[in-house]
Amino acid sequence: MEPKNFSDKAKLDYQLVLKAVDHQDEKAYAQLMSRYRDSIYFMLLKMVNNKDDAEDLTIEAFGKAFVRLHQYTPNYAFSTWLFRIASNNCIDFLRKKRMQLLSIDGEDGDDNSMIIDLASKSLNPEQHAIKNQKKVIMHEVVGRLKPRYKILIELRYFKELSYDEISKELDMPLGTVKAQLYRAREVLQGIMKSRINNI
């Protein structure tokens, strides 16, 4: 039942949500993404002040929203629900990033000021070996993905192309690139979890 107090834009969103949930309509997902991608991206860019992080967080926000789309109820507009998911996810990201960047070692006995150690960016030989081993494992796991996901992961994470560059390289709409990259990462995580559980 379509909510009567919704604007025309919100009503169209609701129709697209129903198509996506009830019929797994890929075009409906793509339309929802294209309607809000830019506004979500610019909101997140203001929060993180980093274009790459904002791009990744935009994809994550849509990914999380699409996974939970069946939970959406028209008590409020889809856009309100989506923006809340995006901002909450971004707040979690910023909190984790802050925790990773700073480690508080203790207090200086003389002036009671906190000593903050920033982790060194240079790797020791053991860390270097572990990093190389992880690369080998990642290439092996990515090789098990479906070809369409494999190429996206390789272009984004191994060749480090931007979303725009991938879109041009594959002659694929930007929204499709972002949506499929999110799915590719989900599949990849599933394979990695399965691998860890079987070790």
N, C-alpha and C positions, 0 to 999 in steps of 0.2 A: 504494500500500500504506500503510495507516494505521499510524503508529507506536504500539507497544504501551505504551511507557513514558509516554505523554502523559496528562495529566489529562483528564477529560471535557470541560472548557472548551477545552483545547488541541486535542482531537480534533474538536470542533465547528468551531473556527477553521479547521482543516485541510480539513474538508469544504467549508466556505465558500470557501476559497482555490481548491480544485479546481473548484468550480462557476463561480467568477469567471474562472479561467484557461481552462478547457476549454470552457465554454459562454457566455462573456461575459455571465454572469448579473448584471444590474444590481442585483437584490435582494440578491445575495450581497455585492456591493461595499458596498451601503448598510448591510447587517447588520454587516459587519466594521467599518465606520466608526462605527456607533452603539454597538458594544460597547466601543470604545476611545477614542472622541472625547474624553470628559470627562477620562479619566485622562491622555491625551496633553496635552490643553490645560492641566491643572493642573501637570503636570511642567514644561511650557514656560513657564508663567506664573511659576513659581518661578525659572526661569533668566533670564528677560528683564525681569520685574517691570513689564510693560506689557500691558494686556488686548488692545489692538488688534494688537500684534506677536504675542502668543501665539495669537490667532485666526488671523492670516495664516500663522504658522508651522505651526499645526495642519493647515490645509488643504494647505500645501506638503508636509508630512510624509506625509499620506495620498496626495497626488498622486504623490510620488516612489515611495512603496511600491507603489501600484497600477500605475505604469508598469513597475516591476521585479518585479511579482508572479510572473511566470513563472520568475524566478531563485530564488525562495524554495524551499528544500529543508527537509524536516522533520527536520533534524539537531538542531534546537532549536525551541522553541515560536514560533509566529507572533508572539505578543506581544513576545517578546525581540527578534526581528528588527525589528519595527515601532518599538519604543522606541529601538533603536540608530540607526535611520534618522532618527527625530525628533530625538534628542539631537545627533547629528553635524551635521545640518542647522542646528540652533540654534547650535551652536558656530561654524560657518562664518558665520552671520548676525552673531553678536556680534563676531567677529573683523573682518568687513567694516565693521560699524558703528563700531567703535573706530578703524579706519583712516580712515574718512570724517570722524569728529569731530575728530580731533587731527592736526595737521601739525607736525612738529618742524622749526623753522627753523634751529636751530643752537645754539651755546652762548654764553652771556654771558661775555666775557673776564674780568670782575672776580671773580665768585663761582662760575664753572664750572657754574651751574645752567642747565637747559634752558629755552629760550623756547618756549612753546606758543601758537600762534595759533589761535583758534577762528574759523571762517569766519563772516563777517557774514551775517545772515539777510535783510538788505535787498538788493533787486536793483538793479543799475544799469540805465540805459535799454536797453542792448544785451541784457542778460539778460532784461529784461522783454519785449522784442520777441520773443526766442527762445522764451520760455515761452508767449506768446500763439500763436506759430506752431505750437508743439508741440500746443497745445490743438486748433487747427483740424485738424491732421493726425490727431490721436487721434479726434476726432469723425467724421472722414471714414472712417477705418479701422474704427471700431466700427460705423458704418453698414453695413459689408459683412458683418457677422456674421449668423448665423441669428437670427431674432427672439428665441428663448428665451435665447440667450447675450447678445444686444444689451441686452435689458432688465436682465439681471443686472449687466452691466458698468456700465450707466448709473446704476442705483440705488446700486451700491457705490462707484464712483469719481467720478461726476459729481455725484450728489446726496449722497454720503457717508453713506448709511444703514448701520446696523450689520447684522450677519447676522440677528439677531432681527427687526429692523424689515423686512428684505427678506422673511423667512419669513412675517411677518404680512401684508405688502403683497401678496404673490403667493399667499397661502394654500398654502404649500409647506412640507414638513417641513424642519427646520433642516439635517439631514444632506444632503438633496438639494440645498439651496441651496449648501452648501459644496462638495459634489462637482462640481456643474455650474459653479460659479464657477471652480474650478480648471481644468476643461476649457475654459471660455471664455477664460481667460487664456492657456492653451496655444495655442488657435486664434489668438488675437490676436497672440501672439508670432510664430507662423508667418507671418501676414499681414505683420507688420512686417519680418521678415527678408527676405521675398520682395520687399517694396517697396524695402528698402535695396539688395538685390542688383541690382535693376533700374534703380537711379538711375545 
